[in-house]
Amino acid sequence: MNEAGLSLYWDASFALARRLQYAHPDVSLENVTLMQIYDWVVVLEEFADDPALANDDLLAAIYQDWYEETIPYDE
């Protein structure tokens, strides 16, 4: 748990994606692997879940949420 008292768990894919987006602002998502996402998530100060619970579906959901937050919307 971090100083703000917020904890992140695997099922919070959007929150994890936003946190990774903040932690890695210059990353090119086209080059990011699911293993990198795993490695980055488990070292987040706010991450409080069991790393062994990760699976490709959870990691892909984080990737998708991160991707959707970075693409520009056409108005």
Stockholm file with secondary structure:
# STOCKHOLM 1.0

chainA/1-75         MNEAGLSLYWDASFALARRLQYAHPDVSLENVTLMQIYDWVVVLEEFADDPALANDDLLAAIYQDWYEETIPYDE
#=GR chainA/1-75 SS CCTTCCCBCTTCHHHHHHHHHHHCTTCCGGGCCHHHHHHHHHTCTTBCSCGGGCCHHHHHHHHHHHHHHHSCCCC
#=GC SS_cons        CCTTCCCBCTTCHHHHHHHHHHHCTTCCGGGCCHHHHHHHHHTCTTBCSCGGGCCHHHHHHHHHHHHHHHSCCCC
//
